[in-house]
Amino acid sequence: MGEKLVQQLNIELKTKEEEAIAFIKKHEPPEGYFLGFSGGKDSVVLYDLAKKSGVKFEAYYEATGIDPPELMKFIKEKYKDVKWLRPERSFFSELVDRGFPTKFSRWC
């Protein structure tokens, strides 16, 4: 019974990776994807799927100025084509002017 259910849900018996790649290809925008990249496990998986799918995409990392050095090193060494976006002002400068971010005042 379990196998029959699997076949009903996934007629072509594709792996989750194959399904994701097919979805990414099917919905590729003409200008390509803008991939927000944090260096975390989810971003790494999405980056890998985008690469494997062969679609046009650009990955961007938005540096906050308070990022862990190990994370920045990881991205620079392993994901050299990720573009870095840097804030005009440091986190601490914003903190002085805006106060701490809260659920009502999200600025970082």
KABEL-V103514 format. One record per residue. N is the residue number from 1. RES is the residue in one letter. NEAR is the number of other ideal C-beta (glycine too) atoms within 12 Angstrom. Layout:
N RES NEAR
N RES NEAR
//
This chain:
1 M 7
2 G 8
3 E 10
4 K 10
5 L 10
6 V 14
7 Q 13
8 Q 12
9 L 14
10 N 16
11 I 11
12 E 12
13 L 13
14 K 16
15 T 14
16 K 14
17 E 16
18 E 17
19 E 19
20 A 21
21 I 24
22 A 21
23 F 19
24 I 28
25 K 20
26 K 12
27 H 16
28 E 19
29 P 15
30 P 8
31 E 10
32 G 17
33 Y 26
34 F 19
35 L 31
36 G 21
37 F 33
38 S 27
39 G 32
40 G 18
41 K 12
42 D 14
43 S 25
44 V 23
45 V 21
46 L 30
47 Y 32
48 D 22
49 L 28
50 A 32
51 K 21
52 K 19
53 S 26
54 G 15
55 V 27
56 K 18
57 F 29
58 E 22
59 A 31
60 Y 23
61 Y 30
62 E 24
63 A 26
64 T 24
65 G 20
66 I 17
67 D 25
68 P 15
69 P 12
70 E 12
71 L 23
72 M 23
73 K 13
74 F 22
75 I 29
76 K 19
77 E 12
78 K 20
79 Y 29
80 K 13
81 D 18
82 V 31
83 K 20
84 W 22
85 L 19
86 R 16
87 P 19
88 E 10
89 R 16
90 S 17
91 F 22
92 F 15
93 S 15
94 E 21
95 L 19
96 V 11
97 D 13
98 R 16
99 G 13
100 F 16
101 P 15
102 T 10
103 K 7
104 F 8
105 S 13
106 R 11
107 W 18
108 C 22
//
